[in-house]
Amino acid sequence: MKKYVVLLFVCFGLVASPVFAQTAQKIGYIDLQKALNLSAAGKAAKEKIKEKVQGYDAEVKSRQEELKKLKEELEKQAMLLSEEARNAKERDYQQKVKDYQRFAKDIQETLQQTDADYTRKIVESILKVVQDVGKRDGYTLILEKTESSLVYADDSIDMTDEIIKTFDKQGK
């Protein structure tokens, strides 16, 4: 009985192997992070974020200097002021510190949101290009290098540079 089962599997293998061999699958992958960093749109987005950071930088430094001066003034006058006046100045200083911290946090959140918006728009456009290239070139499967837990892939199926070129040509 075992001989017949083994013989059946061998025969099935001989018959089925040409069928499976004829349906070759075309597979590729893309490194989205690389595409984001090296595409023209990605570089432009980085520049815009950098400009915003520089724009906020002057105001941040100005507020830091103001806090530093207030602290020095408070320390110099601490012995000369009455307890009530000293407490009032300390409350004023603490309020300004809280305002500065809130301001810095708001800047950080704004920059993170702006970066996320740029990234989302660029990724959506890149993925559209990946779909177009995949359909055009007959790919069965295209994976994302970092998100798909791709442990190994031959560089010959890396489509990242091709996607960047196609994406940049579209001027998005």
Contacts in CASP RR format, 6 or more apart in sequence:
PFRMAT RR
TARGET T0000
AUTHOR 0000-0000-0000
METHOD contacts of the structure
MODEL  1
MKKYVVLLFVCFGLVASPVFAQTAQKIGYIDLQKALNLSAAGKAAKEKIK
EKVQGYDAEVKSRQEELKKLKEELEKQAMLLSEEARNAKERDYQQKVKDY
QRFAKDIQETLQQTDADYTRKIVESILKVVQDVGKRDGYTLILEKTESSL
VYADDSIDMTDEIIKTFDKQGK
25 140 0 8 1.000
25 141 0 8 1.000
26 137 0 8 1.000
26 138 0 8 1.000
26 139 0 8 1.000
26 140 0 8 1.000
26 141 0 8 1.000
27 139 0 8 1.000
27 140 0 8 1.000
27 141 0 8 1.000
27 142 0 8 1.000
27 143 0 8 1.000
27 157 0 8 1.000
28 139 0 8 1.000
28 141 0 8 1.000
28 142 0 8 1.000
28 143 0 8 1.000
28 153 0 8 1.000
28 157 0 8 1.000
28 158 0 8 1.000
28 159 0 8 1.000
29 142 0 8 1.000
29 143 0 8 1.000
29 144 0 8 1.000
29 145 0 8 1.000
29 148 0 8 1.000
29 150 0 8 1.000
29 153 0 8 1.000
29 157 0 8 1.000
29 158 0 8 1.000
29 159 0 8 1.000
29 160 0 8 1.000
30 126 0 8 1.000
30 130 0 8 1.000
30 142 0 8 1.000
30 143 0 8 1.000
30 144 0 8 1.000
30 145 0 8 1.000
30 158 0 8 1.000
30 159 0 8 1.000
30 160 0 8 1.000
30 163 0 8 1.000
31 144 0 8 1.000
31 145 0 8 1.000
31 146 0 8 1.000
31 158 0 8 1.000
31 160 0 8 1.000
32 123 0 8 1.000
32 126 0 8 1.000
32 144 0 8 1.000
32 145 0 8 1.000
32 146 0 8 1.000
32 147 0 8 1.000
33 145 0 8 1.000
33 146 0 8 1.000
34 160 0 8 1.000
34 164 0 8 1.000
35 126 0 8 1.000
35 160 0 8 1.000
35 163 0 8 1.000
35 164 0 8 1.000
35 167 0 8 1.000
36 42 0 8 1.000
36 119 0 8 1.000
36 122 0 8 1.000
36 123 0 8 1.000
36 126 0 8 1.000
37 43 0 8 1.000
37 46 0 8 1.000
38 164 0 8 1.000
39 122 0 8 1.000
39 126 0 8 1.000
39 164 0 8 1.000
39 167 0 8 1.000
39 168 0 8 1.000
40 167 0 8 1.000
40 168 0 8 1.000
40 171 0 8 1.000
41 122 0 8 1.000
41 125 0 8 1.000
41 167 0 8 1.000
41 168 0 8 1.000
41 171 0 8 1.000
41 172 0 8 1.000
42 118 0 8 1.000
42 122 0 8 1.000
45 115 0 8 1.000
45 118 0 8 1.000
45 119 0 8 1.000
45 122 0 8 1.000
48 114 0 8 1.000
48 118 0 8 1.000
49 111 0 8 1.000
49 114 0 8 1.000
49 115 0 8 1.000
49 118 0 8 1.000
52 110 0 8 1.000
52 111 0 8 1.000
52 114 0 8 1.000
53 111 0 8 1.000
56 107 0 8 1.000
56 111 0 8 1.000
59 103 0 8 1.000
60 103 0 8 1.000
60 104 0 8 1.000
60 107 0 8 1.000
63 100 0 8 1.000
63 103 0 8 1.000
64 100 0 8 1.000
66 96 0 8 1.000
67 93 0 8 1.000
67 96 0 8 1.000
67 97 0 8 1.000
67 100 0 8 1.000
70 92 0 8 1.000
70 93 0 8 1.000
70 96 0 8 1.000
71 93 0 8 1.000
73 89 0 8 1.000
74 86 0 8 1.000
74 89 0 8 1.000
74 90 0 8 1.000
74 93 0 8 1.000
77 86 0 8 1.000
77 89 0 8 1.000
78 86 0 8 1.000
81 89 0 8 1.000
122 172 0 8 1.000
125 167 0 8 1.000
125 170 0 8 1.000
125 172 0 8 1.000
126 163 0 8 1.000
126 167 0 8 1.000
129 163 0 8 1.000
129 166 0 8 1.000
129 167 0 8 1.000
129 170 0 8 1.000
130 142 0 8 1.000
130 159 0 8 1.000
130 163 0 8 1.000
132 166 0 8 1.000
133 139 0 8 1.000
133 159 0 8 1.000
133 162 0 8 1.000
133 163 0 8 1.000
133 166 0 8 1.000
134 142 0 8 1.000
142 159 0 8 1.000
143 150 0 8 1.000
143 153 0 8 1.000
144 150 0 8 1.000
145 153 0 8 1.000
145 158 0 8 1.000
145 160 0 8 1.000
END
